[in-house]
Amino acid sequence: MRQWAQVDPERLQALGIEDGASLLEQGRRHADVAVAAAFDLFDAFWRRAGT
């Protein structure tokens, strides 16, 4: 995603995003929590599927 934000700024600007790299950086602080939540969701699915 970061590479695309750097390579295609015109498309981002057309979507109203002026600084795609900065926007991605803002989301980085949520990455660890998002990964943990995804694993929790999968684990819950796996437990229910096994019964």
Number of C-alpha atoms within 10 A of each C-alpha: 9 12 9 12 18 13 11 11 16 13 13 16 12 9 9 10 15 14 13 20 16 13 13 13 11 11 9 12 10 10 11 10 10 12 11 11 12 12 11 12 11 12 12 11 11 11 9 9 8 6 5
